[in-house]
């Protein structure tokens, strides 16, 4: 295969063909033995294992962080462009994206990078992530879930996990496998194991923190205690050199945006209504009446539309997560809805983020998120402009069918022909 950045249409065509094959496999091979599905999953991922990533630079950041940690330096302390570390591996340093920002990856991810992240052998990390991806197939096939066999066949064949883990080398598959294992443990009554799995998943990538409330409701205090203890232990061990493992997380939270459906709408609303400017004027008046308290100087940088939009989406997410945990009793469904809510309100939605929802959407055969997981690679055309594919066309193909499929159950009429309230 040629470099996908410069042959994106060919890449997307292959992805469409692979997606069709995945849905055919889910229909015709769901009764197959799990060993056969695992063999297929491993074979597909092996084809890309030794190929360098071409659509994402994340793997080079993983390798850089691992090298910095092995040199005895906290990977959260310096950005790659900092002179204190830029000379460690100049060739690798030059390949790292966003070199001015400290790493955002949490302690469990960093432990993985330090153990297997060898710049001259990137296939070691890719092999681990591909193996975790195959483990997701095993969990779906062996958990006795309704729809688990269909989901296992789909996930084994689907090109999104194949290309984004074994191909681009994203660590998300490790977090997804740990989250799925946490749910399986919780369903089996192994509450402490469920909490440990959730903690390790969240410390690979913070996405799975969205599943805390459903898992805590199912597992009770044992799950919460196990998760809290694991997080405290690993976070404390990572911070022992005096540097917080939060790293550049504040930069990611306040600056990053890509391929989101909700954030641009909320941002435009903040701009149109001038809410941040009105809030700033009110704050200045309050500040003058109270004789300019010293702490108020730290508040001024937050009176801008991007921050207000993110804050609004954060409050919306909190409400959604509480509502889901309260109203949805089925654990698998609640985790699916919680992770889906996080992805939809996030200002950033890279293609590999959909790995977090794909196993749960497949088990429930949720057409909206299955469509989005299949269409999301089109977003690469925004990163790497391709003749004939505009950003507006990408959003339309991704989100218009998604919205129609998501709203279809709500728009169905009840038996008495009364429309369901929307």
C-alpha positions as CSV (number, residue, x, y, z in Angstrom):
1,X,0.0,0.0,0.0
2,X,1.3,3.5,-0.8
3,X,1.4,6.3,1.8
4,X,-2.2,7.0,2.6
5,X,-1.6,10.7,3.2
6,X,-0.9,11.1,-0.5
7,X,-3.3,8.4,-1.7
8,X,-6.2,9.0,0.6
9,X,-8.9,8.2,-2.0
10,X,-7.4,4.7,-2.5
11,X,-7.2,4.3,1.3
12,X,-10.8,5.3,1.8
13,X,-11.9,3.0,-1.1
14,X,-10.2,0.0,0.6
15,X,-11.8,1.0,3.9
16,X,-15.3,1.0,2.4
17,X,-14.6,-2.5,0.9
18,X,-13.3,-3.7,4.2
19,X,-16.4,-2.4,6.0
20,X,-18.7,-4.2,3.6
21,X,-16.8,-7.4,4.3
22,X,-17.0,-6.8,8.0
23,X,-20.8,-6.6,8.0
24,X,-21.0,-9.7,5.7
25,X,-18.8,-11.5,8.1
26,X,-20.9,-10.5,11.1
27,X,-24.0,-11.9,9.4
28,X,-22.4,-15.1,8.1
29,X,-19.7,-16.0,10.6
30,X,-21.3,-15.1,13.9
31,X,-21.9,-18.8,14.5
32,X,-18.3,-19.7,14.0
33,X,-16.1,-20.9,16.8
34,X,-14.3,-18.1,18.7
35,X,-10.9,-19.6,17.8
36,X,-11.7,-19.0,14.1
37,X,-12.6,-15.4,14.7
38,X,-9.5,-14.8,16.7
39,X,-7.4,-16.3,14.0
40,X,-9.0,-14.0,11.4
41,X,-8.5,-11.0,13.7
42,X,-4.9,-11.8,14.3
43,X,-4.2,-12.4,10.6
44,X,-5.7,-9.1,9.5
45,X,-3.7,-7.1,12.1
46,X,-0.5,-8.9,11.3
47,X,-0.6,-7.5,7.8
48,X,-0.1,-4.0,9.1
49,X,2.1,-4.7,12.1
50,X,5.5,-3.9,10.5
51,X,4.2,-1.0,8.4
52,X,5.1,2.5,9.7
53,X,2.1,4.7,10.5
54,X,1.3,7.2,7.8
55,X,-2.0,8.9,8.9
56,X,-1.0,9.7,12.6
57,X,2.1,10.8,14.4
58,X,0.9,9.5,17.8
59,X,3.2,6.5,17.8
60,X,6.3,8.7,17.7
61,X,5.1,10.5,20.8
62,X,4.7,7.2,22.6
63,X,8.2,6.2,21.6
64,X,9.6,9.5,22.7
65,X,7.9,9.4,26.1
66,X,9.2,5.9,26.6
67,X,12.8,7.0,25.8
68,X,12.6,10.0,28.1
69,X,11.3,7.8,31.0
70,X,14.1,5.3,30.5
71,X,16.6,8.2,30.7
72,X,15.4,8.8,34.2
73,X,13.3,11.9,33.4
74,X,9.6,12.3,34.0
75,X,7.9,12.3,30.6
76,X,5.4,14.9,31.9
77,X,8.1,17.4,32.9
78,X,9.4,18.7,29.5
79,X,7.9,19.2,26.1
80,X,10.0,17.5,23.3
81,X,11.1,21.0,22.1
82,X,12.6,21.8,25.5
83,X,16.4,22.1,25.3
84,X,16.7,19.9,28.4
85,X,15.6,16.8,26.5
86,X,15.7,17.7,22.8
87,X,19.1,16.1,22.4
88,X,18.1,12.7,23.7
89,X,17.2,11.3,20.3
90,X,17.2,14.1,17.7
91,X,15.9,11.8,14.9
92,X,12.9,10.7,16.9
93,X,12.4,14.1,18.3
94,X,11.9,15.6,14.8
95,X,9.1,13.1,14.1
96,X,7.1,14.0,17.2
97,X,4.0,16.3,16.6
98,X,3.2,19.2,18.8
99,X,6.7,19.3,20.1
100,X,6.0,22.4,22.2
101,X,3.4,20.6,24.4
102,X,4.1,18.2,27.3
103,X,2.6,14.8,27.0
104,X,-1.0,14.2,27.9
105,X,-0.8,10.4,28.4
106,X,-1.5,9.1,31.9
107,X,0.6,6.7,34.1
108,X,-0.5,3.3,32.8
109,X,0.1,4.4,29.2
110,X,3.5,5.7,30.2
111,X,4.4,2.5,31.9
112,X,3.6,0.7,28.6
113,X,5.7,3.2,26.6
114,X,8.6,2.8,28.9
115,X,8.5,-1.0,28.8
116,X,8.0,-1.6,25.1
117,X,8.6,1.8,23.4
118,X,11.8,1.2,21.5
119,X,12.4,3.8,18.7
120,X,14.2,1.2,16.6
121,X,11.5,-1.4,17.1
122,X,8.1,0.4,17.0
123,X,6.4,-2.9,16.1
124,X,6.7,-4.0,19.8
125,X,4.2,-1.4,20.9
126,X,2.1,-2.0,17.8
127,X,2.1,-5.7,18.6
128,X,0.8,-5.1,22.1
129,X,-2.0,-2.8,20.8
130,X,-2.9,-5.3,18.1
131,X,-2.9,-8.1,20.7
132,X,-5.2,-6.0,22.9
133,X,-7.5,-5.5,19.9
134,X,-7.7,-9.3,19.4
135,X,-8.5,-9.6,23.2
136,X,-11.6,-7.4,22.6
137,X,-12.8,-10.0,20.0
138,X,-12.2,-12.7,22.7
139,X,-14.1,-10.8,25.3
140,X,-17.1,-10.2,23.0
141,X,-17.1,-13.8,21.9
142,X,-16.8,-15.4,25.3
143,X,-18.8,-13.1,27.6
144,X,-22.2,-14.7,26.8
145,X,-23.6,-11.3,26.0
146,X,-26.7,-11.0,23.8
147,X,-25.3,-10.1,20.4
148,X,-21.8,-11.0,21.5
149,X,-21.0,-13.4,18.7
150,X,-22.2,-11.0,16.0
151,X,-20.2,-8.2,17.6
152,X,-17.1,-10.4,17.8
153,X,-17.3,-11.3,14.1
154,X,-17.8,-7.6,13.2
155,X,-15.0,-6.3,15.4
156,X,-12.6,-9.0,14.1
157,X,-13.1,-8.0,10.5
158,X,-13.9,-4.3,10.8
159,X,-11.2,-2.1,9.2
160,X,-11.3,0.7,11.9
161,X,-9.6,-1.3,14.7
162,X,-7.4,-3.1,12.2
163,X,-6.0,0.1,10.7
164,X,-6.0,2.3,13.8
165,X,-4.2,-0.2,16.1
166,X,-2.0,-2.5,14.0
167,X,-1.7,0.1,11.3
168,X,-1.4,3.5,13.0
169,X,-0.4,2.1,16.4
170,X,-2.9,3.8,18.6
171,X,-2.9,2.8,22.3
172,X,-6.7,3.1,22.5
173,X,-7.2,-0.6,21.9
174,X,-5.5,-1.3,25.3
175,X,-7.8,1.0,27.1
176,X,-10.8,-0.5,25.3
177,X,-9.8,-4.1,26.1
178,X,-9.4,-3.1,29.8
179,X,-12.8,-1.3,29.8
180,X,-14.5,-4.3,28.2
181,X,-12.9,-6.6,30.7
182,X,-14.1,-4.4,33.6
183,X,-17.7,-4.7,32.3
184,X,-17.4,-8.4,32.0
185,X,-16.0,-8.7,35.5
186,X,-18.8,-6.5,36.9
187,X,-21.4,-8.7,35.1
188,X,-19.9,-11.8,36.7
189,X,-19.9,-10.3,40.2
190,X,-16.1,-9.7,40.4
191,X,-16.4,-6.2,41.8
192,X,-12.9,-5.5,42.8
193,X,-11.6,-6.8,39.4
194,X,-14.1,-4.5,37.7
195,X,-12.7,-1.5,39.6
196,X,-9.1,-2.4,38.8
197,X,-9.9,-2.9,35.1
198,X,-11.6,0.5,35.0
199,X,-8.7,2.3,36.7
200,X,-6.1,0.8,34.4
201,X,-8.3,1.6,31.4
202,X,-8.7,5.3,32.5
203,X,-5.0,5.5,33.2
204,X,-4.3,4.4,29.6
205,X,-6.6,7.1,28.3
206,X,-9.1,9.2,30.3
207,X,-12.1,8.3,28.0
208,X,-13.2,5.3,30.1
209,X,-13.7,7.6,33.1
210,X,-17.1,8.2,31.5
211,X,-18.1,4.6,32.5
212,X,-17.4,5.2,36.2
213,X,-21.0,5.8,37.3
214,X,-22.6,2.7,35.7
215,X,-19.8,0.5,37.0
216,X,-20.0,2.0,40.4
217,X,-23.8,1.5,40.5
218,X,-23.3,-2.2,39.5
219,X,-20.3,-2.9,41.7
220,X,-20.9,-0.7,44.7
221,X,-18.2,0.3,47.1
222,X,-15.9,-2.5,46.3
223,X,-15.6,-1.4,42.7
224,X,-15.2,2.2,43.7
225,X,-12.6,1.4,46.4
226,X,-10.6,-0.8,44.0
227,X,-10.6,1.8,41.3
228,X,-9.7,4.6,43.7
229,X,-6.9,2.6,45.3
230,X,-5.4,1.7,41.9
231,X,-5.6,5.3,40.6
232,X,-4.0,6.7,43.8
233,X,-1.2,4.1,43.8
234,X,-0.3,4.6,40.1
235,X,-0.7,8.4,40.1
236,X,1.3,8.7,43.3
237,X,4.1,6.5,41.9
238,X,4.2,8.6,38.7
239,X,4.3,11.9,40.7
240,X,7.1,10.8,43.0
241,X,9.7,12.9,41.0
242,X,7.7,16.0,41.8
243,X,6.0,16.4,38.4
244,X,2.3,16.0,38.0
245,X,1.1,13.3,35.5
246,X,-1.4,15.8,34.2
247,X,1.3,17.1,31.9
248,X,-0.1,19.1,29.0
249,X,-3.7,18.0,29.7
250,X,-4.8,21.6,30.2
251,X,-3.5,22.5,26.7
252,X,-5.5,19.6,25.2
253,X,-8.6,20.5,27.1
254,X,-8.6,24.2,26.2
255,X,-7.1,24.2,22.6
256,X,-7.8,21.0,20.7
257,X,-10.8,20.7,18.3
258,X,-11.3,18.5,15.3
259,X,-14.2,16.8,13.6
260,X,-16.7,17.6,16.4
261,X,-20.5,17.9,15.7
262,X,-21.5,19.7,18.9
263,X,-18.6,22.0,19.6
264,X,-18.8,24.2,16.5
265,X,-22.5,24.8,17.1
266,X,-22.1,25.8,20.7
267,X,-19.1,28.0,19.9
268,X,-21.1,29.8,17.2
269,X,-23.9,30.3,19.7
270,X,-21.5,31.8,22.2
271,X,-20.1,34.1,19.5
272,X,-23.6,35.1,18.3
273,X,-25.1,35.8,21.7
274,X,-21.9,37.4,23.1
275,X,-22.3,35.6,26.4
276,X,-18.6,35.6,27.3
277,X,-18.4,39.4,26.7
278,X,-21.6,40.0,28.8
279,X,-20.3,37.8,31.5
280,X,-17.0,39.7,31.5
281,X,-18.7,43.0,31.8
282,X,-20.8,41.7,34.8
283,X,-17.7,40.3,36.4
284,X,-15.8,43.7,36.0
285,X,-18.7,45.5,37.7
286,X,-18.8,43.0,40.6
287,X,-15.0,43.2,40.8
288,X,-15.1,47.0,41.1
289,X,-17.8,46.9,43.8
290,X,-15.7,44.4,45.9
291,X,-12.5,46.5,45.6
292,X,-10.6,44.2,43.2
293,X,-9.9,41.0,45.1
294,X,-6.4,39.7,44.1
295,X,-7.8,36.3,42.9
296,X,-9.9,38.0,40.2
297,X,-6.8,38.5,38.0
298,X,-6.6,34.8,37.4
299,X,-10.2,34.7,36.0
300,X,-9.8,37.1,33.1
301,X,-8.2,34.6,30.6
302,X,-11.3,32.5,30.7
303,X,-13.8,35.0,29.3
304,X,-13.7,33.9,25.7
305,X,-16.1,31.9,23.5
306,X,-14.0,28.7,23.2
307,X,-13.7,28.3,26.9
308,X,-17.4,29.0,27.5
309,X,-18.4,26.5,24.8
310,X,-16.2,23.8,26.4
311,X,-17.6,24.6,29.9
312,X,-21.2,24.4,28.5
313,X,-20.4,21.0,26.9
314,X,-18.8,19.8,30.2
315,X,-21.9,20.7,32.2
316,X,-24.0,19.0,29.5
317,X,-21.9,15.9,29.7
318,X,-22.2,15.8,33.5
319,X,-25.9,16.0,33.2
320,X,-26.0,13.2,30.6
321,X,-23.8,10.9,32.6
322,X,-25.9,11.3,35.7
323,X,-29.1,10.8,33.8
324,X,-27.7,7.6,32.1
325,X,-26.5,6.2,35.4
326,X,-29.8,6.8,37.0
327,X,-32.1,5.6,34.2
328,X,-30.3,2.8,32.4
329,X,-30.0,-0.4,34.5
330,X,-28.4,-2.7,31.9
331,X,-24.6,-2.3,32.4
332,X,-23.5,-2.9,28.9
333,X,-26.1,-0.3,27.6
334,X,-25.2,2.2,30.3
335,X,-21.5,2.0,29.4
336,X,-22.3,2.3,25.7
337,X,-24.5,5.4,26.3
338,X,-21.9,7.0,28.7
339,X,-19.0,6.6,26.3
340,X,-21.2,7.7,23.4
341,X,-22.2,10.9,25.2
342,X,-18.6,11.7,25.9
343,X,-17.6,11.3,22.3
344,X,-20.5,13.4,21.0
345,X,-19.8,16.4,23.3
346,X,-16.1,16.2,22.9
347,X,-14.5,19.1,20.8
348,X,-12.2,16.5,19.3
349,X,-13.2,13.3,17.6
350,X,-10.3,11.6,15.8
351,X,-11.1,8.4,13.9
352,X,-9.5,6.2,16.5
353,X,-11.7,7.6,19.2
354,X,-14.5,5.6,17.8
355,X,-12.7,2.4,18.9
356,X,-14.0,3.2,22.4
357,X,-17.6,2.8,21.3
358,X,-17.4,0.2,18.5
359,X,-17.5,-3.0,20.7
360,X,-20.5,-1.7,22.7
361,X,-22.3,-0.5,19.6
362,X,-21.7,-3.8,17.8
363,X,-23.0,-5.8,20.8
364,X,-26.2,-3.7,20.8
365,X,-26.3,-3.4,16.9
366,X,-26.7,0.3,17.3
367,X,-26.8,1.5,13.6
368,X,-26.0,5.2,14.3
369,X,-22.6,4.5,16.0
370,X,-21.9,1.7,13.6
371,X,-22.3,4.1,10.8
372,X,-20.1,6.7,12.5
373,X,-17.4,4.2,13.2
374,X,-17.4,3.2,9.5
375,X,-17.6,6.8,8.1
376,X,-15.2,8.5,10.5
377,X,-12.0,7.9,8.4
378,X,-13.4,10.5,6.0
379,X,-12.2,13.0,8.6
380,X,-8.6,12.3,7.4
381,X,-9.6,14.4,4.4
382,X,-9.8,17.4,6.7
383,X,-6.3,16.8,8.0
384,X,-4.9,15.9,4.6
385,X,-6.9,17.9,2.0
386,X,-7.9,15.8,-0.9
387,X,-9.3,17.1,-4.2
388,X,-13.0,16.6,-4.5
389,X,-13.6,16.1,-0.7
390,X,-14.5,19.3,1.2
391,X,-14.8,19.6,4.9
392,X,-18.6,20.3,4.5
393,X,-18.9,17.0,2.5
394,X,-17.1,15.1,5.3
395,X,-19.4,16.4,8.0
396,X,-22.4,15.7,5.9
397,X,-21.5,12.1,5.2
398,X,-20.5,11.5,8.8
399,X,-23.2,13.2,10.7
400,X,-26.4,13.4,8.6
401,X,-26.9,9.6,8.4
402,X,-25.8,9.4,12.0
403,X,-28.4,11.9,13.2
404,X,-31.1,10.2,11.1
405,X,-30.3,6.7,12.5
406,X,-30.0,8.1,16.1
407,X,-33.3,9.9,16.0
408,X,-35.2,7.2,14.1
409,X,-36.4,5.3,17.2
410,X,-37.5,8.6,18.8
411,X,-39.6,9.5,15.8
412,X,-41.4,6.3,15.5
413,X,-45.1,6.5,16.4
414,X,-46.6,4.8,19.4
415,X,-49.3,2.1,18.9
416,X,-52.0,4.8,19.3
417,X,-50.4,6.8,16.5
418,X,-49.3,9.5,19.0
419,X,-45.9,10.7,18.2
420,X,-43.1,10.0,20.7
421,X,-42.0,13.3,22.3
422,X,-38.6,14.5,21.1
